[in-house]
Amino acid sequence: FKHREGWENLDAIKNNRVYGANIGIGRDITDFAGFQMAAKALYPDVFSDVDPEANLRDFYDKYMPVKLYGKWFVEPSEN
């Protein structure tokens, strides 16, 4: 996304504040993790102790019949 034409003018690109979430993270029982990711991106000081990916993994380990795999979130330091 960071290299799309015209995006170099966006404040999020200029300030390295681009976040991403897997499209499969929304509109189901895992919505909580997407909301946590958004909250942490918008208010990093308030939610510095929240780890959405770890919470999602814990949820899968406890309640789901399959293991969670893949990358679900991308933070600025990773892109």
VOBA-1610 file (N, C-alpha, C; in pm, whole numbers, padded with zeros to 5 digits, always signed):
BEGIN
Phe+00080-00118+00000Phe+00000+00000+00000Phe+00085+00125+00000Lys+00196+00119+00070Lys+00279+00238+00086Lys+00334+00289-00047His+00338+00206-00147His+00399+00244-00275His+00295+00272-00384Arg+00168+00278-00347Arg+00064+00309-00445Arg+00077+00453-00491Glu+00047+00475-00616Glu+00058+00608-00674Glu-00032+00707-00599Gly+00026+00819-00558Gly-00047+00924-00489Gly-00050+00909-00338Trp-00022+00791-00288Trp-00029+00769-00144Trp+00085+00835-00069Glu+00192+00871-00138Glu+00306+00933-00071Glu+00267+01065-00005Asn+00151+01120-00041Asn+00105+01247+00015Asn+00019+01229+00140Leu-00016+01107+00174Leu-00098+01081+00292Leu-00015+01094+00419Asp-00073+01155+00522Asp-00003+01170+00649Asp+00039+01036+00707Ala-00045+00935+00694Ala-00012+00802+00748Ala+00115+00747+00684Ile+00133+00771+00555Ile+00254+00725+00486Ile+00374+00808+00530Lys+00357+00939+00533Lys+00466+01029+00571Lys+00515+01001+00714Asn+00424+00964+00803Asn+00457+00943+00945Asn+00472+00796+00982Asn+00482+00708+00882Asn+00497+00565+00906Asn+00391+00513+01005Arg+00265+00543+00975Arg+00154+00500+01060Arg+00055+00416+00981Val+00106+00325+00899Val+00022+00238+00818Val+00009+00104+00891Tyr-00114+00064+00916Tyr-00143-00062+00982Tyr-00225-00149+00887Gly-00222-00276+00908Gly-00301-00367+00826Gly-00357-00479+00908Ala-00472-00528+00866Ala-00534-00643+00931Ala-00584-00738+00823Asn-00568-00864+00846Asn-00615-00965+00752Asn-00765-00950+00732Ile-00809-00962+00610Ile-00951-00944+00580Ile-01039-01045+00653Gly-00982-01157+00691Gly-01058-01259+00762Gly-01081-01227+00908Ile-01035-01113+00956Ile-01044-01081+01098Ile-01174-01008+01133Gly-01258-00982+01035Gly-01376-00903+01065Gly-01507-00975+01046Arg-01606-00928+01115Arg-01745-00970+01105Arg-01771-01113+01149Asp-01701-01152+01252Asp-01730-01282+01312Asp-01689-01278+01459Ile-01675-01391+01521Ile-01647-01393+01665Ile-01505-01345+01699Thr-01424-01321+01598Thr-01289-01269+01625Thr-01281-01117+01608Asp-01395-01050+01596Asp-01396-00904+01583Asp-01316-00835+01693Phe-01319-00891+01813Phe-01251-00828+01926Phe-01105-00798+01895Ala-01039-00888+01824Ala-00897-00868+01793Ala-00876-00753+01695Gly-00964-00741+01598Gly-00957-00627+01506Gly-00980-00496+01577Phe-01076-00493+01669Phe-01101-00372+01746Phe-00982-00338+01835Gln-00920-00440+01893Gln-00801-00415+01975Gln-00689-00357+01891Met-00671-00410+01770Met-00566-00360+01682Met-00592-00213+01646Ala-00716-00182+01613Ala-00751-00044+01579Ala-00732+00049+01699Ala-00775+00005+01816Ala-00758+00087+01937Ala-00611+00113+01965Lys-00530+00011+01950Lys-00386+00026+01975Lys-00322+00119+01873Ala-00367+00112+01747Ala-00312+00200+01643Ala-00352+00346+01669Leu-00475+00367+01713Leu-00524+00503+01735Leu-00477+00563+01867Tyr-00464+00481+01969Tyr-00426+00528+02103Tyr-00315+00440+02160Pro-00196+00446+02101Pro-00089+00354+02141Pro-00048+00365+02288Asp-00056+00483+02345Asp-00018+00498+02486Asp-00119+00432+02579Val-00245+00443+02546Val-00351+00387+02631Val-00353+00234+02622Phe-00328+00181+02503Phe-00338+00036+02481Phe-00201-00030+02461Ser-00097+00028+02520Ser+00038-00026+02501Ser+00053-00168+02555Asp-00030-00206+02651Asp-00022-00339+02711Asp-00109-00443+02639Val-00180-00401+02534Val-00268-00492+02460Val-00192-00554+02344Asp-00202-00685+02330Asp-00138-00757+02219Asp-00247-00832+02143Pro-00306-00765+02040Pro-00419-00827+01969Pro-00388-00964+01911Glu-00269-00981+01856Glu-00236-01110+01795Glu-00224-01219+01902Ala-00165-01188+02014Ala-00155-01286+02123Ala-00294-01319+02178Asn-00380-01219+02189Asn-00516-01242+02238Asn-00595-01328+02140Leu-00575-01305+02011Leu-00642-01387+01911Leu-00592-01531+01918Arg-00461-01546+01932Arg-00403-01681+01943Arg-00456-01752+02068Asp-00465-01680+02181Asp-00519-01739+02303Asp-00664-01782+02285Phe-00741-01700+02215Phe-00881-01733+02188Phe-00889-01863+02107Tyr-00808-01872+02004Tyr-00809-01994+01921Tyr-00768-02115+02003Asp-00664-02099+02083Asp-00616-02211+02165Asp-00724-02260+02261Lys-00801-02167+02314Lys-00900-02204+02416Lys-01034-02250+02358Tyr-01079-02185+02249Tyr-01216-02207+02205Tyr-01234-02270+02067Met-01132-02269+01985Met-01150-02314+01847Met-01094-02455+01828Pro-01151-02531+01736Pro-01105-02668+01712Pro-00982-02676+01622Val-00934-02562+01574Val-00815-02557+01487Val-00716-02456+01544Lys-00592-02469+01502Lys-00488-02376+01546Lys-00488-02253+01455Leu-00456-02140+01511Leu-00442-02017+01434Leu-00307-02020+01365Tyr-00304-01984+01240Tyr-00177-01977+01168Tyr-00179-01855+01077Gly-00063-01814+01033Gly-00050-01700+00943Gly-00028-01570+01017Lys-00018-01465+00941Lys+00003-01331+00994Lys-00128-01256+00986Trp-00177-01204+01097Trp-00309-01141+01102Trp-00302-00989+01109Phe-00193-00934+01160Phe-00179-00790+01172Phe-00040-00747+01126Val-00032-00625+01073Val+00096-00566+01033Val+00103-00428+01096Glu+00211-00401+01165Glu+00232-00271+01228Glu+00339-00195+01150Pro+00349-00063+01170Pro+00444+00017+01092Pro+00587-00035+01094Ser+00631-00088+01204Ser+00769-00138+01212Ser+00791-00259+01124Glu+00683-00322+01076Glu+00693-00443+00997Glu+00673-00420+00847Asn+00637-00299+00807Asn+00608-00278+00665Asn+00696-00173+00604
//
